[in-house]
Amino acid sequence: MHHEPVDGINYNFRQGTLQEMNLSQIELLRVLQETNLNLSKAAEKMHIVQSAVSRQLQLFEAELGSPLFERQGKKLIGLTALGRRIMQEVAIINGAKTNIQHIAADYLDSNQGILHIATTHTQAKYFLPAPIQRFRKKYPGVKIYMVQSSPDQLIDQLLVRKADIAICTERVDEVTDLVIETCYEWHHALVVPPQHPLSEGEISLERLASFPILTYSFGFTGRSNIESAFKNTGLKLDITLAAADTDVIKTYVRLGMGAGLIAAMAYDHVTDQDLVARDLSHLIPGSRTKIAYLKHNYLPSYSQHFIAELLIAAKETKY
């Protein structure tokens, strides 16, 4: 059974396959996924009316011979098994499209572009300034956008292509579609006011466990390693305050609320000279900060140079 072309696309319902598929249809599926299957938002993004979006989806599904979406009335509420599989291919096609654009731009002018870095507050404040400063001298035409997220969201920024490179400690080994390079290893430190009992004497997990502790929220800056160190010895921490930001922890340490367990890199010998810092590398396992990016994501030459600068900075610094 043959149907007349609709919107310039030839259909063959008898065979149940598309004779010609254009990129606008693939783009429609991608936009729907990006907008959580919201038809009106997808139509707005594609500058077409909502009825045209619905019509294109119906034609597409008819050609495939099976629905891609679960529906509740006219509303899309989820993907079918076929829809989930096809969306994986849509992501690959969209990735290739993005790569083509980046390859061409890099070929025409490798000194222009935008570098999106997904990172945490701690990395952005204490590790990244030196490599970014050196990078800017070589690539002054490249704009740098920092996408600051919680550690468990950094990889998600890569997967949805909102970031080109992620600099992270937690979760990074859980995703298989990444290239991962170890950047540097760091340890935790204890920070207390000079008059605090822990400012002197031998430090042990038992001594630490006897005082109120201020440290990172779950999932942030090696908190899992802190938990493991105490759990392995049967000790329980009295955490009276947990925060994502090191500066918040140090603020409340200064107020006398307890002893702070922070990343050693976050202790500044100038601005934090009113606090005593003590090394905990012999008590709490070290953490590894890593550089991650998508395996199939083309990195322009400036992105590759930035990674090189990160590795140089890692060798120059010890935490």
Sequence and secondary structure as in RCSB ss.txt:
>XXXX:A:sequence
MHHEPVDGINYNFRQGTLQEMNLSQIELLRVLQETNLNLSKAAEKMHIVQSAVSRQLQLFEAELGSPLFERQGKK
LIGLTALGRRIMQEVAIINGAKTNIQHIAADYLDSNQGILHIATTHTQAKYFLPAPIQRFRKKYPGVKIYMVQSS
PDQLIDQLLVRKADIAICTERVDEVTDLVIETCYEWHHALVVPPQHPLSEGEISLERLASFPILTYSFGFTGRSN
IESAFKNTGLKLDITLAAADTDVIKTYVRLGMGAGLIAAMAYDHVTDQDLVARDLSHLIPGSRTKIAYLKHNYLP
SYSQHFIAELLIAAKETKY
>XXXX:A:secstr
 B   BTTB EETTTTEES   HHHHHHHHHHHHTTT HHHHHHHHTS HHHHHHHHHHHHHHHTS SEEEETTE
EEEE HHHHHHHHHHHHHHHHHHHHHHHHHHHH TT EEEEEEE HHHHHHTSHHHHHHHHHH TTEEEEEEE  
HHHHHHHHHTTS SEEEESSSGGG SSEEEEEEEEE EEEEE TTSGGGSS   HHHHHTSEEEEE TTSTTHHH
HHHHHHTTT   EEEEEES HHHHHHHHHTTS EEEEEGGG  TTTTTTSEEEE TTTS  EEEEEEEETTS   
HHHHHHHHHHHHHHHH   
